Amino acid sequence: MKVILTENIKGLGQIGETLEVKNGYARNFLMPRHLAILATAENLKQIGELKKKKDIAVKDEIKIMKDVAEKLNNFRLLIEAKTSEKGHLYAAINSKNITDVLKGRGIEMNPNYILMSEPIKELGIHPVLFKYYDIETSFEVEVVKI
């Protein structure tokens, strides 16, 4: 089935690309999630306008993420957590927890942009990487006992 992508899909293609995909993949995954539309002459015309709007939105988001990266550069985020007597956390701290704390400090982002080798399970200072396409910076998360 020939479809036109309406979103950038990692490993598949960019907005506006016309691709040949399996019928089931198009009907059951791409189209219900509004990631693609049928490749017709009328849709090809409409996709040009959509692509322009998406390009503007991406440029705006890149500008915002550059500001976020500047704020996070050499930043230390303090997170309080409940621990056992040995200093192990009862609940591991993941990228979602970090973005929630950052949101409370006025820095909003998608948790997918926070890269960690593994969730934080102990007290101390842990390095974390913020990465949005080619924009990246590192900061530290300090976990202390409540």
C-alpha positions in Angstrom: 0.0 0.0 0.0 1.3 3.4 -0.9 1.2 6.0 1.9 2.5 9.5 2.6 4.1 10.1 6.1 2.5 12.9 8.1 5.1 12.6 10.9 8.9 11.9 11.1 9.2 8.2 12.0 12.6 6.9 13.1 13.7 4.1 10.9 10.9 4.6 8.3 11.1 8.2 6.9 10.4 11.9 7.1 7.3 14.0 6.7 6.0 14.0 3.1 7.8 10.9 1.9 5.8 8.5 -0.2 6.5 4.9 0.9 5.3 1.4 0.0 4.4 -0.4 3.2 2.5 -3.6 4.0 -1.3 -3.2 4.1 -1.6 -4.4 7.7 1.1 -2.0 8.9 -0.6 0.9 7.2 -4.1 0.1 8.3 -3.4 -1.1 11.8 -0.5 1.1 12.9 0.2 4.2 10.7 -3.3 5.4 9.8 -5.0 5.0 13.2 -2.2 7.0 14.8 -2.4 9.6 12.1 1.2 9.0 11.1 0.4 8.4 7.4 -2.3 8.9 4.8 -3.1 7.2 1.5 -1.0 8.4 -1.4 -3.5 10.1 -3.6 -3.1 13.1 -5.9 -5.2 15.3 -3.5 -3.3 14.1 -0.4 0.0 14.9 -2.1 -1.1 18.5 -2.5 -2.2 18.7 1.1 1.0 17.2 2.5 3.0 20.1 1.2 1.2 22.5 3.5 1.4 20.1 6.4 5.2 19.8 5.8 5.6 23.6 6.0 3.7 23.8 9.3 5.7 20.9 10.8 9.0 22.5 9.7 8.0 25.7 11.5 7.0 23.7 14.6 10.3 21.8 14.6 12.4 25.0 14.3 10.5 26.5 17.3 11.1 23.3 19.3 14.8 23.3 18.5 15.0 26.9 19.8 13.3 25.9 23.0 15.5 22.8 23.5 18.6 24.9 23.0 17.4 27.2 25.8 16.8 24.1 28.0 20.3 22.8 27.2 21.8 26.1 28.3 19.9 26.0 31.6 20.9 22.4 32.2 24.6 22.8 31.3 26.6 22.0 34.5 23.3 22.0 36.5 22.9 19.9 39.6 19.3 18.8 40.3 18.5 17.8 43.9 16.0 15.1 44.4 14.8 13.9 47.8 13.8 10.2 48.1 12.9 7.6 50.7 15.6 5.1 51.4 16.3 1.9 53.3 18.8 1.9 56.2 21.5 0.8 53.7 20.9 3.8 51.5 19.1 2.0 48.7 16.1 3.8 47.2 12.7 2.2 47.6 11.7 3.4 44.1 14.3 3.9 41.4 14.5 7.4 39.8 14.0 7.4 36.1 13.9 10.0 33.3 10.2 10.6 34.0 10.9 11.4 37.7 13.7 13.8 36.6 11.5 15.7 34.1 8.7 16.0 36.7 11.2 17.7 39.1 12.6 19.9 36.4 9.0 20.9 35.4 8.5 22.1 38.9 11.6 24.3 38.4 10.3 25.7 35.1 12.2 23.5 32.7 9.8 21.4 30.6 10.8 18.6 28.2 9.9 15.1 27.1 11.4 12.3 29.3 12.7 10.7 26.1 15.4 13.5 25.9 16.9 12.4 29.2 19.5 9.6 28.7 20.7 7.5 31.6 22.6 4.2 31.6 20.1 2.8 34.1 17.6 4.1 36.6 19.1 5.7 39.8 18.8 3.3 42.7 21.2 4.7 45.3 21.9 8.0 47.1 24.7 10.2 45.7 25.5 12.2 42.6 24.7 10.7 39.2 25.6 12.0 35.7 22.7 12.4 33.3 22.7 13.4 29.6 20.1 15.6 27.9 20.0 14.9 24.2 17.6 16.4 21.5 18.9 15.4 18.1 22.3 17.2 17.9 21.7 19.3 21.0 23.2 17.7 24.1 24.5 18.6 27.5 25.2 16.8 30.7 24.1 17.6 34.2 24.1 15.9 37.6 21.3 14.5 39.7 22.0 14.5 43.4 19.8 12.1 45.4 19.5 12.7 49.1 17.6 11.0 51.9 14.3 12.7 53.0 
